[in-house]
Amino acid sequence: MNNREIEVRFLEIDKQLLIKKLSDLGAQDHGEDLLEEIIFYDKDHKWPDEGKFVRIRKDSKGVLLSYKHHQSENINGVEEIEFGITDSEQAKVFLEKLGLIVFRYQQKKRHSFTLNGVTVDIDTWPKIPTYLELEGSSELELKEAAGKLQLDWQEVVFKSARTIIEEQYHIPVSSMKWFTFDKFE
């Protein structure tokens, strides 16, 4: 079992132009959805500095429980274990009983496509410009998708969403309890 994510991001994209390019290329449009997430850290709050978190993510299709560890800033530097669950409230209680702490509630809008086997996610978070995430099975596959979308590989970003939000846009999301479209504290 391979628990490695192979993904890259391109910041500050033109969402409408990208959607048109994807449509013109025949990408499968999975629609836009609101993702509601609860982020858990360890009780000593060491995980943010170590690039680790546990997440419960709910969207219109269901609920996922994920463990992520951003081990390095490269194309496959993220360990991810993710699976579906049926009850987000019970999962929250379970994780708290294990000693994890609910730290942040967050939301983002995600418009998802599939282009030749590559997942193309257009992510819109509160208060930052929309960016693009490509995820696939190899670096070559991602480079080919980026080329078809006329994206410059020299502008690729390997950092986590949290790191991007904090370093690029100076929003201290690691210390925030709410990072949603209607609550920002």
N, C-alpha and C positions, 0 to 999 in steps of 0.2 A: 504494500500500500504506500503510495506516494502522497505525503501530506505537505507538499511544496506548492506554493502559489507561484505561477510565472505571470507577472503582471508589470505594467508600466503605466505612467500617467503623463498626460499633456495638459498643462495648465492654461486657463483663460481662453477657452475655445469659443467660437461662434456657434452656439447651439443650433440655430436654425439652418445655417450653412452646412453644418455637419450632418444634420438629419437629411437634408436634401442630397448630399453626397452619398450617404448610406442608402437612401431610396434608389438613387440612380444606379448604384452598384448591385442592386437586388438583395440587399441585406434583409434578413427577417426581422421585422419590427415586433417586439414583445410588449410595447407600450410603456407608459410612464406610471410609476407607482410611488407612493409615499412609504418610506422605510422608517419605522419607529424602532429605536434601539435603546437598550439598557446596557451600560458599560459597567463591568465589575472589575475591581482591582483587589489585590491582597490587602489584608488588614493593616500591614505596615506601610502601605503605599509606596512600595519599591518597584512594583511592576511598570508604572509609566516610564521610569528611567531605564528599565530593562527591555522596553518595547513589547510588553506582554499585556493581554487583557482577555477577559471572557465577555461574550456579548450574547444577548438575546435579541434577535431581530424579527420584527413582525411586519409583514406586508400583506397584500390582498391574496397572496397564494398560500400563506401559512406562516409558520414560526420556525426559525433556525437557532440552534445553540452552537456557538463557535468559541474555540480557543485560538488565539493568534499570538505569534511571537515573531516580531520583526527583528531578525538576527543580524541582518546587514543590509546596506543600501545598494542592492544590486537586483537584477531581474528575477532571481529566484531566492531572495533572502528572507522569505516569509514562510514560516511553518504555520499551517492551518489545519485544524480538525473541526469539521462542521457536519452537523446532522440535524434532521428534522425532529421537532417535538410537537406535542399536541396541546400542551397547557403551559403557557408562559408564566402564569402566576405560580404554579407549582414548581416550575423550574427556578424561578426567582427565590422561593422559599428554600428549595434544595441547595442552591448555591450559597445562600446566606448561612445555612446550617453547616456547610463545609468551611465556613469562615471567610468567605469572600464578601466584599462590601459593595453595595450599590453605590456607584460614584456619580454617574452622569446619565441623564436622559437626553437623547439626541434624535434628530430627524434629518433626513435628506430626501430629495426627490431624485429618482433614478429612472432614466429612459434607457431601456435595454434593447440591444440588437444582437444578432449573430451574423457575422460576415465570414464566410468560408471557414467555419469552425472556431473563430475567435469571438469571444464575448466582448461586446463594445458597450460600455456603460457610460452614459452622460450623467454626471452627478452634480446636483445643485444643492449646496449646503446653505444654511442661513449666513448672510452677510459677507460671503466671499464669491468671487466669479466662478462660473460653471467650469468644470474640468472634465476631461475624458480619461477613462481607465480602459485599457486593453488587457484581456486575460486569455491565455491560450496554453498550448502544450509545449511550445518552444520559443526561443528568442527569434529564430528565423520566421516562424509563423506570425509573430507580433510585428516584426520589421516589414513583412509583406503587407500586412493589414494597414500599418501606418503609411506605407508608400501609396497604397490604393486610395487612402484618405488624404493624400498630399500633406502629410505631417512630417516635419523635419525631425529625424531621429536624434539629431544633436540637441534637441530641446526636451528629450525624454527625462522624466523624473522618476526615481526609484523610491522616494521617501513615502512613509505612511501618510494617510490622510491627517492624522493628528499632528505629525511633524510639519506637514505643509501648512496646515491652518495656523500653527504657532509661529513657525519661522517666516513664512512668506507673507502672511496676513496679520501677524502680531495679535492674534486672539488667543488668550491663555486657556485653551480648551481643557488642558489637563487639570486645571483647578476649578473648572466650572461645573455646576450641578445641572444646569439646563442649557442645552445648545439646540434649541428648536426654533421653528419659524415664529412662534408667538411668545416664547419665554427665553431670555438670553441673560443668564446670571451664573 
